[in-house]
Amino acid sequence: MYLVGIDAGGSKTRVVVMEAENKKIVGEAFGTGANFQQLGAAGSARVIAETCKLALDPVLLWKDRDEVDIKIGAGVAGCGREEEQLALRNELSQLMIFDDLIIEDDGKTALLSAWNGKPGIVLIAGTGSIAYALDSDGVFYRSGGWGPLLGDAGSGCWLGLNSLGKALKRSDRHDKNDKLNFLLESLAEDVQNQDQLISFIYQNKNIPRKELARLAPEILDQAEKGDKFFLEIFEEGAKELAAEVIGLAMKMPVKDRKIALAGGLTNNDFYIDRISSLIRAGSVDIKLIRKIELEPVFGALKLAEKMV
């Protein structure tokens, strides 16, 4: 029997294959992002199935897949509602064979990984943002994660989108193009002016989240260097993320107010230190704040293990 853990985020998909009996990892593969809200059920399923095949090929021949017992746990970005999970399951059933499959939002699997399935809180700050909590009664709570138009404050996409918006206002109202030009240089080769920016942002039904999120390291770097324009955006993002966590912590007993920080933006110590200090300065007592130690894909493996 094999356990398969799938972490399908907005920027990348990771699949890990583990032997159920001895807990040995025997396969692993990476694919592109598989956010359900961006790609839809069919697109998300295609990326997941292709990455699963890459991970399983060294373990067993794909053509012999129907002869092996396999349990799959998947954490998929933007796939938190039951109808979305059913739609994804239906699409996956056309592309791959599986005995048992549990699909959850990737925030839940990150939480399971962060605290080994025990009570606690996880804050994910990457392309998007979301916070999840699990209490001692096994009840999940969430805050944020409503996408780039309704939420995701403090995320990489949010930092990029808000910086561009404020840079456009600065250009319109004060005839200062320095910040806008700086951002455009890092955005895309074919986006060199305001008209091209509008076409880039609105050319498709979906906002180009990954491309906007790629601006985040530059924005945070400028903020750390003391640039007032970017510091303002930096501070707003940090406050929003801290507020998500504080809101969840208020629902938890003090002993369970353990916070794990996950996502690509946790690689920026300047940003994470500010978020952590704002959380500690909040209105609730916090027991512990640290970066996530086990990656979210291992939370997905925990989902798979439940079916053994």
Buried (B, 14 or more C-beta within 10 A) or exposed (E): BBBBBBBBBBBBBBBBBBBBEEEEEBBBBEBBBBBBBBBBBBBBBBBBBBBBBBBBEEBBEBEEBEEBEBBBBBBBBBBBEEEBBEBBBEBBEEBBEBEBBBBBBBBBBBBBBBBEBEBBBBBBBBBBBBBBBBBEEEEBBBBBBBBBEEBBBBBBBBBBBBBBEBBBEBBEEEEEBEBBEBBBEBBBEEBEEBEBBEEBBEEEEEBBBBBBBBBBBBBBEBBBEEBEBBBBBBEBBBBBBBBBBBBBBEBBEEEBBBBBBBBBBBEBEBBBEBBBEBBBEBEBEBBEBEBBEBBBBBBBBBBBBEBE
